[in-house]
Amino acid sequence: MVKKHNAVIFFRKTAMLAKILILATLALILVSLFSALALLYKNDDADKRKRMVQALTVRISLSIALFAALLASFYFGLIPGRG
């Protein structure tokens, strides 16, 4: 039986953690998007409009962070290139 090197085991755990964080960020983006949609339909006063803008700001910030995380994961080899 071939024993795996500790670095290989660490790399696999790190890659799985990166994938989980990316999926969690994507889920948070969707939650923020749908909360802004719900606030759009309940757009009665200025407070709800302000909360809708905040929800969309959070969504944009998370999207930029996700894009940066994907670029970094690809650069460091956590996400392999195809082709």
N, CA, C and O atoms as a GROMACS GRO file, in nm:
protein
  332
    1MET      N    1   0.084  -0.118   0.000
    1MET     CA    2   0.000   0.000   0.000
    1MET      C    3   0.088   0.124   0.000
    1MET      O    4   0.184   0.133   0.077
    2VAL      N    5   0.056   0.218  -0.087
    2VAL     CA    6   0.134   0.340  -0.099
    2VAL      C    7   0.077   0.443  -0.003
    2VAL      O    8  -0.042   0.474  -0.004
    3LYS      N    9   0.166   0.496   0.080
    3LYS     CA   10   0.124   0.599   0.174
    3LYS      C   11   0.130   0.736   0.107
    3LYS      O   12   0.229   0.770   0.042
    4LYS      N   13   0.024   0.813   0.122
    4LYS     CA   14   0.020   0.946   0.061
    4LYS      C   15   0.098   1.044   0.146
    4LYS      O   16   0.102   1.035   0.269
    5HIS      N   17   0.158   1.137   0.079
    5HIS     CA   18   0.236   1.240   0.145
    5HIS      C   19   0.141   1.337   0.216
    5HIS      O   20   0.029   1.359   0.171
    6ASN      N   21   0.187   1.394   0.327
    6ASN     CA   22   0.103   1.487   0.404
    6ASN      C   23   0.061   1.610   0.324
    6ASN      O   24  -0.047   1.664   0.345
    7ALA      N   25   0.146   1.654   0.232
    7ALA     CA   26   0.113   1.770   0.151
    7ALA      C   27  -0.004   1.740   0.058
    7ALA      O   28  -0.088   1.828   0.033
    8VAL      N   29  -0.012   1.617   0.006
    8VAL     CA   30  -0.122   1.579  -0.082
    8VAL      C   31  -0.253   1.578  -0.004
    8VAL      O   32  -0.355   1.626  -0.053
    9ILE      N   33  -0.250   1.524   0.116
    9ILE     CA   34  -0.369   1.520   0.200
    9ILE      C   35  -0.413   1.662   0.236
    9ILE      O   36  -0.532   1.693   0.232
   10PHE      N   37  -0.317   1.748   0.270
   10PHE     CA   38  -0.349   1.887   0.304
   10PHE      C   39  -0.407   1.961   0.183
   10PHE      O   40  -0.502   2.038   0.198
   11PHE      N   41  -0.350   1.936   0.064
   11PHE     CA   42  -0.398   2.002  -0.057
   11PHE      C   43  -0.542   1.962  -0.087
   11PHE      O   44  -0.623   2.047  -0.125
   12ARG      N   45  -0.574   1.834  -0.072
   12ARG     CA   46  -0.710   1.790  -0.099
   12ARG      C   47  -0.810   1.851  -0.001
   12ARG      O   48  -0.919   1.890  -0.040
   13LYS      N   49  -0.771   1.860   0.127
   13LYS     CA   50  -0.860   1.920   0.226
   13LYS      C   51  -0.879   2.069   0.197
   13LYS      O   52  -0.990   2.122   0.212
   14THR      N   53  -0.772   2.136   0.157
   14THR     CA   54  -0.780   2.278   0.125
   14THR      C   55  -0.866   2.301   0.002
   14THR      O   56  -0.944   2.396  -0.002
   15ALA      N   57  -0.852   2.215  -0.098
   15ALA     CA   58  -0.933   2.228  -0.219
   15ALA      C   59  -1.081   2.207  -0.187
   15ALA      O   60  -1.166   2.278  -0.240
   16MET      N   61  -1.112   2.112  -0.102
   16MET     CA   62  -1.251   2.088  -0.065
   16MET      C   63  -1.306   2.206   0.014
   16MET      O   64  -1.422   2.245  -0.005
   17LEU      N   65  -1.226   2.263   0.102
   17LEU     CA   66  -1.268   2.381   0.179
   17LEU      C   67  -1.295   2.499   0.086
   17LEU      O   68  -1.391   2.572   0.106
   18ALA      N   69  -1.211   2.517  -0.015
   18ALA     CA   70  -1.232   2.626  -0.110
   18ALA      C   71  -1.362   2.606  -0.187
   18ALA      O   72  -1.436   2.702  -0.209
   19LYS      N   73  -1.391   2.483  -0.227
   19LYS     CA   74  -1.516   2.456  -0.299
   19LYS      C   75  -1.637   2.480  -0.210
   19LYS      O   76  -1.739   2.533  -0.257
   20ILE      N   77  -1.628   2.443  -0.084
   20ILE     CA   78  -1.739   2.466   0.008
   20ILE      C   79  -1.761   2.615   0.030
   20ILE      O   80  -1.876   2.660   0.032
   21LEU      N   81  -1.653   2.691   0.046
   21LEU     CA   82  -1.666   2.836   0.065
   21LEU      C   83  -1.724   2.904  -0.059
   21LEU      O   84  -1.802   2.999  -0.048
   22ILE      N   85  -1.687   2.856  -0.177
   22ILE     CA   86  -1.741   2.913  -0.300
   22ILE      C   87  -1.890   2.884  -0.311
   22ILE      O   88  -1.968   2.973  -0.347
   23LEU      N   89  -1.930   2.763  -0.280
   23LEU     CA   90  -2.073   2.729  -0.284
   23LEU      C   91  -2.153   2.806  -0.178
   23LEU      O   92  -2.266   2.847  -0.204
   24ALA      N   93  -2.095   2.825  -0.060
   24ALA     CA   94  -2.163   2.901   0.044
   24ALA      C   95  -2.179   3.048   0.002
   24ALA      O   96  -2.283   3.109   0.028
   25THR      N   97  -2.077   3.103  -0.061
   25THR     CA   98  -2.086   3.241  -0.109
   25THR      C   99  -2.192   3.254  -0.217
   25THR      O  100  -2.267   3.351  -0.220
   26LEU      N  101  -2.199   3.156  -0.306
   26LEU     CA  102  -2.302   3.157  -0.409
   26LEU      C  103  -2.442   3.150  -0.348
   26LEU      O  104  -2.533   3.218  -0.395
   27ALA      N  105  -2.458   3.070  -0.244
   27ALA     CA  106  -2.587   3.062  -0.176
   27ALA      C  107  -2.622   3.196  -0.111
   27ALA      O  108  -2.738   3.239  -0.116
   28LEU      N  109  -2.525   3.262  -0.049
   28LEU     CA  110  -2.550   3.393   0.012
   28LEU      C  111  -2.587   3.498  -0.093
   28LEU      O  112  -2.670   3.586  -0.067
   29ILE      N  113  -2.527   3.489  -0.211
   29ILE     CA  114  -2.562   3.581  -0.320
   29ILE      C  115  -2.708   3.562  -0.359
   29ILE      O  116  -2.780   3.660  -0.378
   30LEU      N  117  -2.751   3.438  -0.370
   30LEU     CA  118  -2.890   3.411  -0.406
   30LEU      C  119  -2.987   3.457  -0.298
   30LEU      O  120  -3.093   3.511  -0.328
   31VAL      N  121  -2.951   3.437  -0.171
   31VAL     CA  122  -3.037   3.483  -0.061
   31VAL      C  123  -3.050   3.634  -0.064
   31VAL      O  124  -3.159   3.688  -0.046
   32SER      N  125  -2.940   3.703  -0.087
   32SER     CA  126  -2.943   3.849  -0.093
   32SER      C  127  -3.026   3.897  -0.212
   32SER      O  128  -3.100   3.995  -0.200
   33LEU      N  129  -3.014   3.830  -0.325
   33LEU     CA  130  -3.090   3.868  -0.443
   33LEU      C  131  -3.240   3.852  -0.420
   33LEU      O  132  -3.318   3.940  -0.456
   34PHE      N  133  -3.281   3.740  -0.362
   34PHE     CA  134  -3.423   3.718  -0.340
   34PHE      C  135  -3.480   3.804  -0.227
   34PHE      O  136  -3.598   3.838  -0.227
   35SER      N  137  -3.395   3.839  -0.130
   35SER     CA  138  -3.445   3.931  -0.027
   35SER      C  139  -3.467   4.070  -0.086
   35SER      O  140  -3.562   4.139  -0.048
   36ALA      N  141  -3.381   4.112  -0.179
   36ALA     CA  142  -3.402   4.240  -0.247
   36ALA      C  143  -3.527   4.235  -0.334
   36ALA      O  144  -3.600   4.333  -0.345
   37LEU      N  145  -3.553   4.119  -0.396
   37LEU     CA  146  -3.674   4.104  -0.476
   37LEU      C  147  -3.799   4.116  -0.389
   37LEU      O  148  -3.897   4.180  -0.428
   38ALA      N  149  -3.796   4.053  -0.271
   38ALA     CA  150  -3.910   4.062  -0.180
   38ALA      C  151  -3.931   4.206  -0.134
   38ALA      O  152  -4.044   4.252  -0.122
   39LEU      N  153  -3.823   4.276  -0.107
   39LEU     CA  154  -3.834   4.416  -0.065
   39LEU      C  155  -3.880   4.506  -0.180
   39LEU      O  156  -3.941   4.610  -0.155
   40LEU      N  157  -3.853   4.467  -0.302
   40LEU     CA  158  -3.898   4.544  -0.417
   40LEU      C  159  -4.051   4.544  -0.426
   40LEU      O  160  -4.112   4.646  -0.458
   41TYR      N  161  -4.111   4.430  -0.397
   41TYR     CA  162  -4.257   4.421  -0.401
   41TYR      C  163  -4.323   4.490  -0.282
   41TYR      O  164  -4.439   4.529  -0.290
   42LYS      N  165  -4.250   4.505  -0.173
   42LYS     CA  166  -4.304   4.570  -0.054
   42LYS      C  167  -4.251   4.713  -0.042
   42LYS      O  168  -4.231   4.763   0.069
   43ASN      N  169  -4.229   4.776  -0.153
   43ASN     CA  170  -4.164   4.907  -0.158
   43ASN      C  171  -4.263   5.016  -0.119
   43ASN      O  172  -4.307   5.094  -0.204
   44ASP      N  173  -4.299   5.023   0.010
   44ASP     CA  174  -4.397   5.120   0.057
   44ASP      C  175  -4.334   5.249   0.108
   44ASP      O  176  -4.385   5.358   0.083
   45ASP      N  177  -4.224   5.235   0.180
   45ASP     CA  178  -4.165   5.354   0.241
   45ASP      C  179  -4.015   5.359   0.212
   45ASP      O  180  -3.958   5.268   0.152
   46ALA      N  181  -3.953   5.467   0.257
   46ALA     CA  182  -3.812   5.489   0.229
   46ALA      C  183  -3.722   5.388   0.301
   46ALA      O  184  -3.615   5.354   0.252
   47ASP      N  185  -3.766   5.341   0.418
   47ASP     CA  186  -3.686   5.244   0.493
   47ASP      C  187  -3.669   5.114   0.416
   47ASP      O  188  -3.560   5.057   0.413
   48LYS      N  189  -3.776   5.066   0.354
   48LYS     CA  190  -3.768   4.941   0.278
   48LYS      C  191  -3.686   4.960   0.150
   48LYS      O  192  -3.617   4.868   0.107
   49ARG      N  193  -3.693   5.078   0.090
   49ARG     CA  194  -3.609   5.105  -0.027
   49ARG      C  195  -3.462   5.106   0.011
   49ARG      O  196  -3.378   5.057  -0.064
   50LYS      N  197  -3.433   5.162   0.129
   50LYS     CA  198  -3.294   5.164   0.176
   50LYS      C  199  -3.244   5.023   0.203
   50LYS      O  200  -3.130   4.990   0.170
   51ARG      N  201  -3.328   4.938   0.262
   51ARG     CA  202  -3.290   4.799   0.287
   51ARG      C  203  -3.271   4.722   0.157
   51ARG      O  204  -3.184   4.635   0.149
   52MET      N  205  -3.351   4.754   0.054
   52MET     CA  206  -3.335   4.689  -0.075
   52MET      C  207  -3.201   4.726  -0.138
   52MET      O  208  -3.132   4.641  -0.193
   53VAL      N  209  -3.166   4.853  -0.130
   53VAL     CA  210  -3.037   4.898  -0.184
   53VAL      C  211  -2.922   4.832  -0.109
   53VAL      O  212  -2.822   4.794  -0.169
   54GLN      N  213  -2.936   4.818   0.022
   54GLN     CA  214  -2.833   4.751   0.101
   54GLN      C  215  -2.820   4.604   0.062
   54GLN      O  216  -2.709   4.552   0.054
   55ALA      N  217  -2.933   4.537   0.038
   55ALA     CA  218  -2.930   4.396  -0.003
   55ALA      C  219  -2.862   4.381  -0.139
   55ALA      O  220  -2.785   4.286  -0.160
   56LEU      N  221  -2.889   4.473  -0.230
   56LEU     CA  222  -2.823   4.467  -0.360
   56LEU      C  223  -2.675   4.500  -0.351
   56LEU      O  224  -2.593   4.446  -0.425
   57THR      N  225  -2.639   4.590  -0.259
   57THR     CA  226  -2.498   4.621  -0.237
   57THR      C  227  -2.424   4.499  -0.182
   57THR      O  228  -2.311   4.471  -0.222
   58VAL      N  229  -2.488   4.428  -0.091
   58VAL     CA  230  -2.428   4.305  -0.037
   58VAL      C  231  -2.410   4.203  -0.148
   58VAL      O  232  -2.308   4.134  -0.154
   59ARG      N  233  -2.510   4.192  -0.236
   59ARG     CA  234  -2.502   4.095  -0.345
   59ARG      C  235  -2.386   4.129  -0.439
   59ARG      O  236  -2.312   4.039  -0.480
   60ILE      N  237  -2.370   4.254  -0.472
   60ILE     CA  238  -2.261   4.295  -0.561
   60ILE      C  239  -2.126   4.270  -0.495
   60ILE      O  240  -2.032   4.224  -0.559
   61SER      N  241  -2.116   4.301  -0.366
   61SER     CA  242  -1.991   4.279  -0.293
   61SER      C  243  -1.956   4.130  -0.288
   61SER      O  244  -1.840   4.092  -0.308
   62LEU      N  245  -2.055   4.048  -0.261
   62LEU     CA  246  -2.032   3.903  -0.258
   62LEU      C  247  -1.995   3.850  -0.395
   62LEU      O  248  -1.913   3.759  -0.407
   63SER      N  249  -2.055   3.904  -0.499
   63SER     CA  250  -2.023   3.859  -0.635
   63SER      C  251  -1.879   3.893  -0.671
   63SER      O  252  -1.810   3.812  -0.732
   64ILE      N  253  -1.834   4.012  -0.634
   64ILE     CA  254  -1.695   4.051  -0.660
   64ILE      C  255  -1.600   3.963  -0.579
   64ILE      O  256  -1.497   3.920  -0.630
   65ALA      N  257  -1.635   3.936  -0.454
   65ALA     CA  258  -1.551   3.849  -0.370
   65ALA      C  259  -1.547   3.707  -0.426
   65ALA      O  260  -1.441   3.643  -0.423
   66LEU      N  261  -1.658   3.657  -0.475
   66LEU     CA  262  -1.661   3.524  -0.535
   66LEU      C  263  -1.575   3.519  -0.660
   66LEU      O  264  -1.502   3.423  -0.680
   67PHE      N  265  -1.583   3.621  -0.743
   67PHE     CA  266  -1.501   3.626  -0.863
   67PHE      C  267  -1.352   3.626  -0.827
   67PHE      O  268  -1.272   3.556  -0.890
   68ALA      N  269  -1.315   3.704  -0.727
   68ALA     CA  270  -1.175   3.708  -0.683
   68ALA      C  271  -1.132   3.574  -0.625
   68ALA      O  272  -1.020   3.530  -0.648
   69ALA      N  273  -1.221   3.509  -0.551
   69ALA     CA  274  -1.188   3.378  -0.494
   69ALA      C  275  -1.171   3.273  -0.603
   69ALA      O  276  -1.083   3.187  -0.594
   70LEU      N  277  -1.254   3.280  -0.706
   70LEU     CA  278  -1.240   3.186  -0.817
   70LEU      C  279  -1.109   3.208  -0.892
   70LEU      O  280  -1.041   3.112  -0.928
   71LEU      N  281  -1.073   3.334  -0.915
   71LEU     CA  282  -0.946   3.363  -0.980
   71LEU      C  283  -0.827   3.315  -0.896
   71LEU      O  284  -0.733   3.257  -0.948
   72ALA      N  285  -0.833   3.340  -0.766
   72ALA     CA  286  -0.725   3.298  -0.677
   72ALA      C  287  -0.717   3.145  -0.670
   72ALA      O  288  -0.608   3.089  -0.669
   73SER      N  289  -0.831   3.079  -0.664
   73SER     CA  290  -0.832   2.933  -0.658
   73SER      C  291  -0.775   2.873  -0.785
   73SER      O  292  -0.702   2.774  -0.780
   74PHE      N  293  -0.807   2.932  -0.898
   74PHE     CA  294  -0.751   2.883  -1.024
   74PHE      C  295  -0.601   2.910  -1.030
   74PHE      O  296  -0.525   2.824  -1.075
   75TYR      N  297  -0.559   3.027  -0.986
   75TYR     CA  298  -0.418   3.064  -0.989
   75TYR      C  299  -0.333   2.972  -0.900
   75TYR      O  300  -0.224   2.932  -0.939
   76PHE      N  301  -0.384   2.940  -0.780
   76PHE     CA  302  -0.308   2.856  -0.688
   76PHE      C  303  -0.330   2.707  -0.710
   76PHE      O  304  -0.274   2.625  -0.638
   77GLY      N  305  -0.411   2.671  -0.810
   77GLY     CA  306  -0.426   2.531  -0.846
   77GLY      C  307  -0.530   2.456  -0.767
   77GLY      O  308  -0.536   2.333  -0.776
   78LEU      N  309  -0.613   2.524  -0.690
   78LEU     CA  310  -0.717   2.456  -0.617
   78LEU      C  311  -0.831   2.411  -0.708
   78LEU      O  312  -0.900   2.313  -0.681
   79ILE      N  313  -0.848   2.484  -0.819
   79ILE     CA  314  -0.944   2.447  -0.921
   79ILE      C  315  -0.863   2.417  -1.046
   79ILE      O  316  -0.801   2.508  -1.102
   80PRO      N  317  -0.861   2.293  -1.092
   80PRO     CA  318  -0.779   2.261  -1.209
   80PRO      C  319  -0.838   2.315  -1.338
   80PRO      O  320  -0.960   2.325  -1.353
   81GLY      N  321  -0.751   2.351  -1.430
   81GLY     CA  322  -0.795   2.397  -1.561
   81GLY      C  323  -0.839   2.278  -1.645
   81GLY      O  324  -0.790   2.166  -1.628
   82ARG      N  325  -0.929   2.302  -1.734
   82ARG     CA  326  -0.978   2.196  -1.823
   82ARG      C  327  -0.930   2.226  -1.965
   82ARG      O  328  -0.930   2.341  -2.009
   83GLY      N  329  -0.890   2.121  -2.036
   83GLY     CA  330  -0.854   2.136  -2.177
   83GLY      C  331  -0.714   2.158  -2.195
   83GLY      O  332  -0.668   2.172  -2.309
   0.00000   0.00000   0.00000
